[in-house]
Amino acid sequence: MALRYVFNVRVRLETKPGVYADPQEFETTVSVTPPPPGESGWMLFRDALWRGEVNDPVYAAQLATSWVDVPVVSCEFAELRTDEDALDELRDAIADSLDEFNATSVRDVLHKYFGSAIHVESTDGT
């Protein structure tokens, strides 16, 4: 299993004149698989999260708009979903880049950005 960032995204359906949708806004769950740790773009969490929440609601909504083909009203971080192997790879990449996080340990980085919103699944799917 790869790392997956899970967001609760509220979207709005835009309709043509004379067409109505009910509800016009609704919430959906969006899972984003980032590039592998160490590759370009892998630090999405550093740029978008703080203590397990989005750090800038406007920026988060803009990000979410780039992931879906409908206007996004809001975007909230739910969790990082992963398994132990992928989490170990993330920890190794963080350890190699600690200076970019202004932190002294990998544990500090994970807590600073994800808070307690890390869900580790076992390799047997539980």
Backbone as XML, in Angstrom:
<?xml version="1.0"?>
<chain id="A" units="angstrom">
  <residue number="1" name="MET">
    <atom name="N" x="0.850" y="-1.189" z="0.000"/>
    <atom name="CA" x="0.000" y="0.000" z="0.000"/>
    <atom name="C" x="0.887" y="1.241" z="0.000"/>
  </residue>
  <residue number="2" name="ALA">
    <atom name="N" x="0.520" y="2.198" z="-0.779"/>
    <atom name="CA" x="1.235" y="3.475" z="-0.809"/>
    <atom name="C" x="0.642" y="4.411" z="0.239"/>
  </residue>
  <residue number="3" name="LEU">
    <atom name="N" x="1.309" y="5.514" z="0.438"/>
    <atom name="CA" x="0.746" y="6.568" z="1.287"/>
    <atom name="C" x="-0.482" y="7.139" z="0.592"/>
  </residue>
  <residue number="4" name="ARG">
    <atom name="N" x="-1.510" y="7.456" z="1.366"/>
    <atom name="CA" x="-2.686" y="8.118" z="0.810"/>
    <atom name="C" x="-3.127" y="9.196" z="1.788"/>
  </residue>
  <residue number="5" name="TYR">
    <atom name="N" x="-3.227" y="10.409" z="1.275"/>
    <atom name="CA" x="-3.790" y="11.497" z="2.071"/>
    <atom name="C" x="-5.296" y="11.476" z="1.836"/>
  </residue>
  <residue number="6" name="VAL">
    <atom name="N" x="-6.055" y="11.469" z="2.908"/>
    <atom name="CA" x="-7.512" y="11.408" z="2.798"/>
    <atom name="C" x="-8.076" y="12.751" z="3.235"/>
  </residue>
  <residue number="7" name="PHE">
    <atom name="N" x="-8.906" y="13.331" z="2.369"/>
    <atom name="CA" x="-9.512" y="14.628" z="2.627"/>
    <atom name="C" x="-11.030" y="14.518" z="2.527"/>
  </residue>
  <residue number="8" name="ASN">
    <atom name="N" x="-11.722" y="15.290" z="3.330"/>
    <atom name="CA" x="-13.161" y="15.484" z="3.185"/>
    <atom name="C" x="-13.333" y="16.766" z="2.390"/>
  </residue>
  <residue number="9" name="VAL">
    <atom name="N" x="-13.929" y="16.635" z="1.225"/>
    <atom name="CA" x="-14.031" y="17.752" z="0.289"/>
    <atom name="C" x="-15.507" y="18.056" z="0.040"/>
  </residue>
  <residue number="10" name="ARG">
    <atom name="N" x="-15.865" y="19.304" z="0.205"/>
    <atom name="CA" x="-17.227" y="19.757" z="-0.107"/>
    <atom name="C" x="-17.177" y="20.395" z="-1.487"/>
  </residue>
  <residue number="11" name="VAL">
    <atom name="N" x="-18.012" y="19.864" z="-2.391"/>
    <atom name="CA" x="-18.042" y="20.354" z="-3.769"/>
    <atom name="C" x="-19.411" y="20.944" z="-4.082"/>
  </residue>
  <residue number="12" name="ARG">
    <atom name="N" x="-19.430" y="21.745" z="-5.122"/>
    <atom name="CA" x="-20.672" y="22.371" z="-5.556"/>
    <atom name="C" x="-20.889" y="22.040" z="-7.033"/>
  </residue>
  <residue number="13" name="LEU">
    <atom name="N" x="-22.065" y="21.565" z="-7.340"/>
    <atom name="CA" x="-22.421" y="21.315" z="-8.732"/>
    <atom name="C" x="-22.901" y="22.610" z="-9.351"/>
  </residue>
  <residue number="14" name="GLU">
    <atom name="N" x="-22.337" y="22.958" z="-10.472"/>
    <atom name="CA" x="-22.783" y="24.137" z="-11.196"/>
    <atom name="C" x="-23.637" y="23.652" z="-12.354"/>
  </residue>
  <residue number="15" name="THR">
    <atom name="N" x="-24.828" y="24.170" z="-12.436"/>
    <atom name="CA" x="-25.775" y="23.704" z="-13.445"/>
    <atom name="C" x="-26.046" y="24.789" z="-14.489"/>
  </residue>
  <residue number="16" name="LYS">
    <atom name="N" x="-26.533" y="24.372" z="-15.580"/>
    <atom name="CA" x="-26.936" y="25.279" z="-16.656"/>
    <atom name="C" x="-28.250" y="25.953" z="-16.261"/>
  </residue>
  <residue number="17" name="PRO">
    <atom name="N" x="-28.575" y="27.092" z="-16.859"/>
    <atom name="CA" x="-29.861" y="27.746" z="-16.580"/>
    <atom name="C" x="-31.021" y="26.777" z="-16.812"/>
  </residue>
  <residue number="18" name="GLY">
    <atom name="N" x="-31.957" y="26.757" z="-15.864"/>
    <atom name="CA" x="-33.113" y="25.886" z="-15.958"/>
    <atom name="C" x="-32.875" y="24.477" z="-15.449"/>
  </residue>
  <residue number="19" name="VAL">
    <atom name="N" x="-31.661" y="24.192" z="-14.972"/>
    <atom name="CA" x="-31.325" y="22.871" z="-14.422"/>
    <atom name="C" x="-31.010" y="23.054" z="-12.952"/>
  </residue>
  <residue number="20" name="TYR">
    <atom name="N" x="-31.570" y="22.180" z="-12.115"/>
    <atom name="CA" x="-31.386" y="22.295" z="-10.668"/>
    <atom name="C" x="-30.861" y="20.984" z="-10.113"/>
  </residue>
  <residue number="21" name="ALA">
    <atom name="N" x="-29.998" y="21.081" z="-9.152"/>
    <atom name="CA" x="-29.466" y="19.904" z="-8.467"/>
    <atom name="C" x="-29.798" y="20.024" z="-6.984"/>
  </residue>
  <residue number="22" name="ASP">
    <atom name="N" x="-30.179" y="18.907" z="-6.371"/>
    <atom name="CA" x="-30.518" y="18.914" z="-4.951"/>
    <atom name="C" x="-29.941" y="17.672" z="-4.297"/>
  </residue>
  <residue number="23" name="PRO">
    <atom name="N" x="-28.939" y="17.768" z="-3.468"/>
    <atom name="CA" x="-28.362" y="19.039" z="-3.051"/>
    <atom name="C" x="-27.379" y="19.570" z="-4.092"/>
  </residue>
  <residue number="24" name="GLN">
    <atom name="N" x="-27.185" y="20.856" z="-4.073"/>
    <atom name="CA" x="-26.227" y="21.464" z="-4.994"/>
    <atom name="C" x="-24.808" y="21.323" z="-4.449"/>
  </residue>
  <residue number="25" name="GLU">
    <atom name="N" x="-24.672" y="21.237" z="-3.130"/>
    <atom name="CA" x="-23.381" y="21.010" z="-2.495"/>
    <atom name="C" x="-23.441" y="19.714" z="-1.705"/>
  </residue>
  <residue number="26" name="PHE">
    <atom name="N" x="-22.321" y="18.983" z="-1.713"/>
    <atom name="CA" x="-22.243" y="17.777" z="-0.906"/>
    <atom name="C" x="-20.787" y="17.469" z="-0.595"/>
  </residue>
  <residue number="27" name="GLU">
    <atom name="N" x="-20.591" y="16.623" z="0.406"/>
    <atom name="CA" x="-19.245" y="16.257" z="0.827"/>
    <atom name="C" x="-18.904" y="14.874" z="0.299"/>
  </residue>
  <residue number="28" name="THR">
    <atom name="N" x="-17.666" y="14.717" z="-0.105"/>
    <atom name="CA" x="-17.160" y="13.439" z="-0.574"/>
    <atom name="C" x="-15.762" y="13.235" z="0.002"/>
  </residue>
  <residue number="29" name="THR">
    <atom name="N" x="-15.305" y="12.014" z="-0.001"/>
    <atom name="CA" x="-13.960" y="11.693" z="0.465"/>
    <atom name="C" x="-13.052" y="11.559" z="-0.747"/>
  </residue>
  <residue number="30" name="VAL">
    <atom name="N" x="-11.923" y="12.257" z="-0.695"/>
    <atom name="CA" x="-10.953" y="12.221" z="-1.782"/>
    <atom name="C" x="-9.631" y="11.707" z="-1.209"/>
  </residue>
  <residue number="31" name="SER">
    <atom name="N" x="-9.097" y="10.651" z="-1.819"/>
    <atom name="CA" x="-7.790" y="10.105" z="-1.418"/>
    <atom name="C" x="-6.766" y="10.487" z="-2.466"/>
  </residue>
  <residue number="32" name="VAL">
    <atom name="N" x="-5.646" y="11.004" z="-2.008"/>
    <atom name="CA" x="-4.581" y="11.461" z="-2.901"/>
    <atom name="C" x="-3.326" y="10.653" z="-2.614"/>
  </residue>
  <residue number="33" name="THR">
    <atom name="N" x="-2.777" y="10.037" z="-3.642"/>
    <atom name="CA" x="-1.514" y="9.309" z="-3.507"/>
    <atom name="C" x="-0.392" y="10.249" z="-3.932"/>
  </residue>
  <residue number="34" name="PRO">
    <atom name="N" x="0.459" y="10.656" z="-2.993"/>
    <atom name="CA" x="1.542" y="11.585" z="-3.352"/>
    <atom name="C" x="2.680" y="10.834" z="-4.052"/>
  </residue>
  <residue number="35" name="PRO">
    <atom name="N" x="3.587" y="11.569" z="-4.647"/>
    <atom name="CA" x="4.778" y="10.923" z="-5.205"/>
    <atom name="C" x="5.519" y="10.174" z="-4.096"/>
  </residue>
  <residue number="36" name="PRO">
    <atom name="N" x="6.269" y="9.150" z="-4.447"/>
    <atom name="CA" x="7.032" y="8.416" z="-3.429"/>
    <atom name="C" x="7.950" y="9.357" z="-2.644"/>
  </residue>
  <residue number="37" name="PRO">
    <atom name="N" x="8.160" y="9.047" z="-1.360"/>
    <atom name="CA" x="9.041" y="9.891" z="-0.538"/>
    <atom name="C" x="10.398" y="10.100" z="-1.207"/>
  </residue>
  <residue number="38" name="GLY">
    <atom name="N" x="10.827" y="11.351" z="-1.190"/>
    <atom name="CA" x="12.102" y="11.712" z="-1.781"/>
    <atom name="C" x="11.985" y="12.234" z="-3.203"/>
  </residue>
  <residue number="39" name="GLU">
    <atom name="N" x="10.873" y="11.945" z="-3.887"/>
    <atom name="CA" x="10.679" y="12.430" z="-5.257"/>
    <atom name="C" x="10.013" y="13.803" z="-5.233"/>
  </residue>
  <residue number="40" name="SER">
    <atom name="N" x="10.097" y="14.503" z="-6.336"/>
    <atom name="CA" x="9.514" y="15.835" z="-6.449"/>
    <atom name="C" x="8.038" y="15.815" z="-6.074"/>
  </residue>
  <residue number="41" name="GLY">
    <atom name="N" x="7.636" y="16.729" z="-5.189"/>
    <atom name="CA" x="6.245" y="16.831" z="-4.770"/>
    <atom name="C" x="5.865" y="15.978" z="-3.574"/>
  </residue>
  <residue number="42" name="TRP">
    <atom name="N" x="6.811" y="15.233" z="-3.004"/>
    <atom name="CA" x="6.480" y="14.321" z="-1.916"/>
    <atom name="C" x="6.153" y="15.037" z="-0.612"/>
  </residue>
  <residue number="43" name="MET">
    <atom name="N" x="6.496" y="16.312" z="-0.497"/>
    <atom name="CA" x="6.274" y="17.051" z="0.749"/>
    <atom name="C" x="4.941" y="17.795" z="0.762"/>
  </residue>
  <residue number="44" name="LEU">
    <atom name="N" x="3.932" y="17.264" z="0.114"/>
    <atom name="CA" x="2.604" y="17.872" z="0.132"/>
    <atom name="C" x="2.163" y="18.183" z="1.560"/>
  </residue>
  <residue number="45" name="PHE">
    <atom name="N" x="2.415" y="17.280" z="2.465"/>
    <atom name="CA" x="1.996" y="17.486" z="3.855"/>
    <atom name="C" x="2.649" y="18.705" z="4.472"/>
  </residue>
  <residue number="46" name="ARG">
    <atom name="N" x="3.891" y="18.978" z="4.126"/>
    <atom name="CA" x="4.590" y="20.145" z="4.680"/>
    <atom name="C" x="3.956" y="21.438" z="4.202"/>
  </residue>
  <residue number="47" name="ASP">
    <atom name="N" x="3.488" y="21.435" z="2.972"/>
    <atom name="CA" x="2.931" y="22.643" z="2.381"/>
    <atom name="C" x="1.452" y="22.846" z="2.694"/>
  </residue>
  <residue number="48" name="ALA">
    <atom name="N" x="0.742" y="21.774" z="3.078"/>
    <atom name="CA" x="-0.709" y="21.877" z="3.210"/>
    <atom name="C" x="-1.260" y="21.607" z="4.610"/>
  </residue>
  <residue number="49" name="LEU">
    <atom name="N" x="-0.459" y="20.983" z="5.491"/>
    <atom name="CA" x="-0.996" y="20.552" z="6.780"/>
    <atom name="C" x="-0.258" y="21.170" z="7.961"/>
  </residue>
  <residue number="50" name="TRP">
    <atom name="N" x="-0.953" y="21.223" z="9.081"/>
    <atom name="CA" x="-0.356" y="21.647" z="10.343"/>
    <atom name="C" x="-1.156" y="21.013" z="11.472"/>
  </residue>
  <residue number="51" name="ARG">
    <atom name="N" x="-0.491" y="20.182" z="12.253"/>
    <atom name="CA" x="-1.122" y="19.517" z="13.399"/>
    <atom name="C" x="-2.376" y="18.728" z="13.006"/>
  </residue>
  <residue number="52" name="GLY">
    <atom name="N" x="-2.329" y="18.095" z="11.845"/>
    <atom name="CA" x="-3.416" y="17.244" z="11.406"/>
    <atom name="C" x="-4.586" y="17.959" z="10.774"/>
  </residue>
  <residue number="53" name="GLU">
    <atom name="N" x="-4.412" y="19.229" z="10.447"/>
    <atom name="CA" x="-5.461" y="19.994" z="9.776"/>
    <atom name="C" x="-4.843" y="20.770" z="8.628"/>
  </residue>
  <residue number="54" name="VAL">
    <atom name="N" x="-5.684" y="21.194" z="7.681"/>
    <atom name="CA" x="-5.140" y="22.030" z="6.611"/>
    <atom name="C" x="-4.677" y="23.341" z="7.228"/>
  </residue>
  <residue number="55" name="ASN">
    <atom name="N" x="-3.547" y="23.838" z="6.772"/>
    <atom name="CA" x="-2.998" y="25.058" z="7.359"/>
    <atom name="C" x="-3.540" y="26.326" z="6.712"/>
  </residue>
  <residue number="56" name="ASP">
    <atom name="N" x="-4.129" y="26.195" z="5.538"/>
    <atom name="CA" x="-4.698" y="27.343" z="4.828"/>
    <atom name="C" x="-5.915" y="26.843" z="4.046"/>
  </residue>
  <residue number="57" name="PRO">
    <atom name="N" x="-7.116" y="27.126" z="4.524"/>
    <atom name="CA" x="-8.319" y="26.607" z="3.860"/>
    <atom name="C" x="-8.450" y="27.007" z="2.392"/>
  </residue>
  <residue number="58" name="VAL">
    <atom name="N" x="-8.018" y="28.202" z="2.045"/>
    <atom name="CA" x="-8.103" y="28.646" z="0.654"/>
    <atom name="C" x="-7.155" y="27.826" z="-0.211"/>
  </residue>
  <residue number="59" name="TYR">
    <atom name="N" x="-5.921" y="27.651" z="0.251"/>
    <atom name="CA" x="-4.940" y="26.847" z="-0.489"/>
    <atom name="C" x="-5.419" y="25.400" z="-0.612"/>
  </residue>
  <residue number="60" name="ALA">
    <atom name="N" x="-5.970" y="24.847" z="0.466"/>
    <atom name="CA" x="-6.458" y="23.461" z="0.437"/>
    <atom name="C" x="-7.588" y="23.310" z="-0.577"/>
  </residue>
  <residue number="61" name="ALA">
    <atom name="N" x="-8.490" y="24.274" z="-0.629"/>
    <atom name="CA" x="-9.583" y="24.220" z="-1.598"/>
    <atom name="C" x="-9.035" y="24.317" z="-3.028"/>
  </residue>
  <residue number="62" name="GLN">
    <atom name="N" x="-8.001" y="25.137" z="-3.227"/>
    <atom name="CA" x="-7.381" y="25.234" z="-4.551"/>
    <atom name="C" x="-6.724" y="23.915" z="-4.942"/>
  </residue>
  <residue number="63" name="LEU">
    <atom name="N" x="-6.036" y="23.284" z="-3.984"/>
    <atom name="CA" x="-5.437" y="21.973" z="-4.253"/>
    <atom name="C" x="-6.517" y="20.971" z="-4.647"/>
  </residue>
  <residue number="64" name="ALA">
    <atom name="N" x="-7.572" y="20.923" z="-3.841"/>
    <atom name="CA" x="-8.646" y="19.968" z="-4.101"/>
    <atom name="C" x="-9.300" y="20.224" z="-5.448"/>
  </residue>
  <residue number="65" name="THR">
    <atom name="N" x="-9.407" y="21.477" z="-5.836"/>
    <atom name="CA" x="-9.977" y="21.810" z="-7.142"/>
    <atom name="C" x="-9.126" y="21.213" z="-8.263"/>
  </residue>
  <residue number="66" name="SER">
    <atom name="N" x="-7.822" y="21.112" z="-8.040"/>
    <atom name="CA" x="-6.951" y="20.519" z="-9.060"/>
    <atom name="C" x="-7.096" y="18.996" z="-9.113"/>
  </residue>
  <residue number="67" name="TRP">
    <atom name="N" x="-7.720" y="18.397" z="-8.088"/>
    <atom name="CA" x="-7.886" y="16.938" z="-8.044"/>
    <atom name="C" x="-9.220" y="16.473" z="-8.604"/>
  </residue>
  <residue number="68" name="VAL">
    <atom name="N" x="-10.217" y="17.340" z="-8.605"/>
    <atom name="CA" x="-11.559" y="16.959" z="-9.051"/>
    <atom name="C" x="-12.040" y="17.949" z="-10.114"/>
  </residue>
  <residue number="69" name="ASP">
    <atom name="N" x="-13.036" y="17.564" z="-10.873"/>
    <atom name="CA" x="-13.514" y="18.404" z="-11.969"/>
    <atom name="C" x="-14.782" y="19.176" z="-11.636"/>
  </residue>
  <residue number="70" name="VAL">
    <atom name="N" x="-14.927" y="19.552" z="-10.370"/>
    <atom name="CA" x="-16.058" y="20.374" z="-9.937"/>
    <atom name="C" x="-15.522" y="21.424" z="-8.977"/>
  </residue>
  <residue number="71" name="PRO">
    <atom name="N" x="-16.204" y="22.548" z="-8.838"/>
    <atom name="CA" x="-15.748" y="23.572" z="-7.899"/>
    <atom name="C" x="-15.744" y="23.042" z="-6.456"/>
  </residue>
  <residue number="72" name="VAL">
    <atom name="N" x="-14.700" y="23.356" z="-5.730"/>
    <atom name="CA" x="-14.553" y="22.922" z="-4.341"/>
    <atom name="C" x="-14.897" y="24.080" z="-3.423"/>
  </residue>
  <residue number="73" name="VAL">
    <atom name="N" x="-15.780" y="23.819" z="-2.472"/>
    <atom name="CA" x="-16.189" y="24.814" z="-1.489"/>
    <atom name="C" x="-15.243" y="24.797" z="-0.297"/>
  </residue>
  <residue number="74" name="SER">
    <atom name="N" x="-14.877" y="23.589" z="0.152"/>
    <atom name="CA" x="-13.961" y="23.471" z="1.284"/>
    <atom name="C" x="-13.256" y="22.120" z="1.240"/>
  </residue>
  <residue number="75" name="CYS">
    <atom name="N" x="-12.142" y="22.055" z="1.956"/>
    <atom name="CA" x="-11.335" y="20.841" z="1.987"/>
    <atom name="C" x="-10.736" y="20.707" z="3.382"/>
  </residue>
  <residue number="76" name="GLU">
    <atom name="N" x="-10.991" y="19.571" z="4.020"/>
    <atom name="CA" x="-10.442" y="19.303" z="5.349"/>
    <atom name="C" x="-9.648" y="18.011" z="5.306"/>
  </residue>
  <residue number="77" name="PHE">
    <atom name="N" x="-8.514" y="18.003" z="5.981"/>
    <atom name="CA" x="-7.699" y="16.796" z="6.063"/>
    <atom name="C" x="-8.344" y="15.823" z="7.034"/>
  </residue>
  <residue number="78" name="ALA">
    <atom name="N" x="-8.420" y="14.555" z="6.653"/>
    <atom name="CA" x="-8.966" y="13.527" z="7.533"/>
    <atom name="C" x="-7.850" y="12.689" z="8.152"/>
  </residue>
  <residue number="79" name="GLU">
    <atom name="N" x="-6.972" y="12.126" z="7.296"/>
    <atom name="CA" x="-5.905" y="11.277" z="7.824"/>
    <atom name="C" x="-4.907" y="10.916" z="6.740"/>
  </residue>
  <residue number="80" name="LEU">
    <atom name="N" x="-3.750" y="10.480" z="7.204"/>
    <atom name="CA" x="-2.783" y="9.799" z="6.351"/>
    <atom name="C" x="-3.069" y="8.319" z="6.535"/>
  </residue>
  <residue number="81" name="ARG">
    <atom name="N" x="-3.370" y="7.632" z="5.443"/>
    <atom name="CA" x="-3.643" y="6.193" z="5.508"/>
    <atom name="C" x="-2.477" y="5.482" z="4.847"/>
  </residue>
  <residue number="82" name="THR">
    <atom name="N" x="-1.908" y="4.506" z="5.536"/>
    <atom name="CA" x="-0.710" y="3.850" z="5.034"/>
    <atom name="C" x="-0.521" y="2.499" z="5.702"/>
  </residue>
  <residue number="83" name="ASP">
    <atom name="N" x="0.527" y="1.807" z="5.325"/>
    <atom name="CA" x="0.935" y="0.612" z="6.048"/>
    <atom name="C" x="2.336" y="0.864" z="6.619"/>
  </residue>
  <residue number="84" name="GLU">
    <atom name="N" x="2.833" y="-0.065" z="7.415"/>
    <atom name="CA" x="4.126" y="0.133" z="8.094"/>
    <atom name="C" x="5.256" y="0.338" z="7.094"/>
  </residue>
  <residue number="85" name="ASP">
    <atom name="N" x="5.278" y="-0.418" z="5.998"/>
    <atom name="CA" x="6.374" y="-0.297" z="5.027"/>
    <atom name="C" x="6.420" y="1.097" z="4.399"/>
  </residue>
  <residue number="86" name="ALA">
    <atom name="N" x="5.273" y="1.586" z="3.962"/>
    <atom name="CA" x="5.232" y="2.915" z="3.344"/>
    <atom name="C" x="5.541" y="3.997" z="4.371"/>
  </residue>
  <residue number="87" name="LEU">
    <atom name="N" x="5.084" y="3.797" z="5.613"/>
    <atom name="CA" x="5.394" y="4.769" z="6.665"/>
    <atom name="C" x="6.887" y="4.776" z="6.965"/>
  </residue>
  <residue number="88" name="ASP">
    <atom name="N" x="7.521" y="3.611" z="6.943"/>
    <atom name="CA" x="8.978" y="3.548" z="7.144"/>
    <atom name="C" x="9.717" y="4.291" z="6.036"/>
  </residue>
  <residue number="89" name="GLU">
    <atom name="N" x="9.237" y="4.164" z="4.794"/>
    <atom name="CA" x="9.854" y="4.901" z="3.683"/>
    <atom name="C" x="9.705" y="6.403" z="3.885"/>
  </residue>
  <residue number="90" name="LEU">
    <atom name="N" x="8.538" y="6.821" z="4.349"/>
    <atom name="CA" x="8.320" y="8.245" z="4.629"/>
    <atom name="C" x="9.245" y="8.707" z="5.748"/>
  </residue>
  <residue number="91" name="ARG">
    <atom name="N" x="9.351" y="7.924" z="6.797"/>
    <atom name="CA" x="10.250" y="8.282" z="7.909"/>
    <atom name="C" x="11.691" y="8.434" z="7.426"/>
  </residue>
  <residue number="92" name="ASP">
    <atom name="N" x="12.148" y="7.513" z="6.573"/>
    <atom name="CA" x="13.520" y="7.583" z="6.049"/>
    <atom name="C" x="13.729" y="8.855" z="5.230"/>
  </residue>
  <residue number="93" name="ALA">
    <atom name="N" x="12.770" y="9.198" z="4.390"/>
    <atom name="CA" x="12.883" y="10.410" z="3.571"/>
    <atom name="C" x="12.875" y="11.654" z="4.446"/>
  </residue>
  <residue number="94" name="ILE">
    <atom name="N" x="12.049" y="11.655" z="5.474"/>
    <atom name="CA" x="12.023" y="12.787" z="6.408"/>
    <atom name="C" x="13.367" y="12.895" z="7.119"/>
  </residue>
  <residue number="95" name="ALA">
    <atom name="N" x="13.904" y="11.769" z="7.568"/>
    <atom name="CA" x="15.194" y="11.772" z="8.267"/>
    <atom name="C" x="16.292" y="12.354" z="7.385"/>
  </residue>
  <residue number="96" name="ASP">
    <atom name="N" x="16.224" y="12.084" z="6.100"/>
    <atom name="CA" x="17.220" y="12.613" z="5.158"/>
    <atom name="C" x="17.031" y="14.101" z="4.882"/>
  </residue>
  <residue number="97" name="SER">
    <atom name="N" x="15.897" y="14.664" z="5.315"/>
    <atom name="CA" x="15.569" y="16.061" z="4.997"/>
    <atom name="C" x="15.145" y="16.854" z="6.226"/>
  </residue>
  <residue number="98" name="LEU">
    <atom name="N" x="15.601" y="16.475" z="7.400"/>
    <atom name="CA" x="15.136" y="17.123" z="8.639"/>
    <atom name="C" x="15.291" y="18.635" z="8.614"/>
  </residue>
  <residue number="99" name="ASP">
    <atom name="N" x="16.369" y="19.127" z="8.004"/>
    <atom name="CA" x="16.591" y="20.568" z="7.993"/>
    <atom name="C" x="15.474" y="21.315" z="7.261"/>
  </residue>
  <residue number="100" name="GLU">
    <atom name="N" x="14.822" y="20.675" z="6.298"/>
    <atom name="CA" x="13.736" y="21.328" z="5.561"/>
    <atom name="C" x="12.456" y="21.446" z="6.389"/>
  </residue>
  <residue number="101" name="PHE">
    <atom name="N" x="12.413" y="20.755" z="7.510"/>
    <atom name="CA" x="11.226" y="20.772" z="8.364"/>
    <atom name="C" x="11.430" y="21.573" z="9.643"/>
  </residue>
  <residue number="102" name="ASN">
    <atom name="N" x="12.630" y="22.097" z="9.822"/>
    <atom name="CA" x="12.932" y="22.842" z="11.040"/>
    <atom name="C" x="12.565" y="22.009" z="12.277"/>
  </residue>
  <residue number="103" name="ALA">
    <atom name="N" x="13.024" y="20.774" z="12.267"/>
    <atom name="CA" x="12.721" y="19.842" z="13.360"/>
    <atom name="C" x="13.979" y="19.067" z="13.720"/>
  </residue>
  <residue number="104" name="THR">
    <atom name="N" x="13.962" y="18.459" z="14.902"/>
    <atom name="CA" x="15.122" y="17.703" z="15.364"/>
    <atom name="C" x="14.932" y="16.195" z="15.255"/>
  </residue>
  <residue number="105" name="SER">
    <atom name="N" x="13.702" y="15.749" z="14.968"/>
    <atom name="CA" x="13.476" y="14.310" z="14.847"/>
    <atom name="C" x="12.330" y="14.029" z="13.876"/>
  </residue>
  <residue number="106" name="VAL">
    <atom name="N" x="12.320" y="12.829" z="13.365"/>
    <atom name="CA" x="11.250" y="12.395" z="12.473"/>
    <atom name="C" x="9.921" y="12.414" z="13.217"/>
  </residue>
  <residue number="107" name="ARG">
    <atom name="N" x="9.933" y="11.986" z="14.449"/>
    <atom name="CA" x="8.703" y="11.981" z="15.262"/>
    <atom name="C" x="8.120" y="13.388" z="15.369"/>
  </residue>
  <residue number="108" name="ASP">
    <atom name="N" x="8.993" y="14.382" z="15.582"/>
    <atom name="CA" x="8.532" y="15.776" z="15.654"/>
    <atom name="C" x="7.872" y="16.208" z="14.343"/>
  </residue>
  <residue number="109" name="VAL">
    <atom name="N" x="8.461" y="15.819" z="13.215"/>
    <atom name="CA" x="7.914" y="16.191" z="11.915"/>
    <atom name="C" x="6.534" y="15.565" z="11.724"/>
  </residue>
  <residue number="110" name="LEU">
    <atom name="N" x="6.427" y="14.276" z="11.998"/>
    <atom name="CA" x="5.141" y="13.601" z="11.829"/>
    <atom name="C" x="4.068" y="14.236" z="12.709"/>
  </residue>
  <residue number="111" name="HIS">
    <atom name="N" x="4.416" y="14.554" z="13.946"/>
    <atom name="CA" x="3.443" y="15.169" z="14.844"/>
    <atom name="C" x="3.117" y="16.601" z="14.413"/>
  </residue>
  <residue number="112" name="LYS">
    <atom name="N" x="4.140" y="17.340" z="13.992"/>
    <atom name="CA" x="3.951" y="18.743" z="13.607"/>
    <atom name="C" x="2.973" y="18.881" z="12.443"/>
  </residue>
  <residue number="113" name="TYR">
    <atom name="N" x="3.037" y="17.954" z="11.498"/>
    <atom name="CA" x="2.200" y="18.088" z="10.301"/>
    <atom name="C" x="0.946" y="17.209" z="10.318"/>
  </residue>
  <residue number="114" name="PHE">
    <atom name="N" x="1.071" y="15.995" z="10.837"/>
    <atom name="CA" x="-0.076" y="15.086" z="10.814"/>
    <atom name="C" x="-0.835" y="15.024" z="12.130"/>
  </residue>
  <residue number="115" name="GLY">
    <atom name="N" x="-0.276" y="15.560" z="13.207"/>
    <atom name="CA" x="-0.920" y="15.429" z="14.504"/>
    <atom name="C" x="-1.084" y="13.950" z="14.815"/>
  </residue>
  <residue number="116" name="SER">
    <atom name="N" x="-2.265" y="13.552" z="15.207"/>
    <atom name="CA" x="-2.522" y="12.135" z="15.477"/>
    <atom name="C" x="-3.306" y="11.487" z="14.333"/>
  </residue>
  <residue number="117" name="ALA">
    <atom name="N" x="-3.346" y="12.142" z="13.179"/>
    <atom name="CA" x="-4.169" y="11.672" z="12.062"/>
    <atom name="C" x="-3.399" y="10.748" z="11.122"/>
  </residue>
  <residue number="118" name="ILE">
    <atom name="N" x="-2.742" y="9.752" z="11.694"/>
    <atom name="CA" x="-2.057" y="8.740" z="10.891"/>
    <atom name="C" x="-2.703" y="7.403" z="11.178"/>
  </residue>
  <residue number="119" name="HIS">
    <atom name="N" x="-3.227" y="6.783" z="10.138"/>
    <atom name="CA" x="-3.898" y="5.478" z="10.264"/>
    <atom name="C" x="-3.017" y="4.442" z="9.575"/>
  </residue>
  <residue number="120" name="VAL">
    <atom name="N" x="-2.436" y="3.562" z="10.369"/>
    <atom name="CA" x="-1.545" y="2.529" z="9.836"/>
    <atom name="C" x="-2.322" y="1.224" z="9.757"/>
  </residue>
  <residue number="121" name="GLU">
    <atom name="N" x="-2.463" y="0.716" z="8.536"/>
    <atom name="CA" x="-3.138" y="-0.556" z="8.321"/>
    <atom name="C" x="-2.110" y="-1.664" z="8.318"/>
  </residue>
  <residue number="122" name="SER">
    <atom name="N" x="-2.498" y="-2.813" z="8.814"/>
    <atom name="CA" x="-1.583" y="-3.949" z="8.783"/>
    <atom name="C" x="-1.511" y="-4.492" z="7.362"/>
  </residue>
  <residue number="123" name="THR">
    <atom name="N" x="-0.507" y="-5.264" z="7.095"/>
    <atom name="CA" x="-0.327" y="-5.802" z="5.738"/>
    <atom name="C" x="-1.422" y="-6.794" z="5.370"/>
  </residue>
  <residue number="124" name="ASP">
    <atom name="N" x="-2.170" y="-7.295" z="6.362"/>
    <atom name="CA" x="-3.273" y="-8.208" z="6.045"/>
    <atom name="C" x="-4.593" y="-7.458" z="5.852"/>
  </residue>
  <residue number="125" name="GLY">
    <atom name="N" x="-4.527" y="-6.090" z="5.812"/>
    <atom name="CA" x="-5.705" y="-5.283" z="5.518"/>
    <atom name="C" x="-6.544" y="-4.859" z="6.706"/>
  </residue>
  <residue number="126" name="THR">
    <atom name="N" x="-6.079" y="-5.130" z="7.915"/>
    <atom name="CA" x="-6.852" y="-4.730" z="9.100"/>
    <atom name="C" x="-6.326" y="-3.459" z="9.705"/>
  </residue>
</chain>
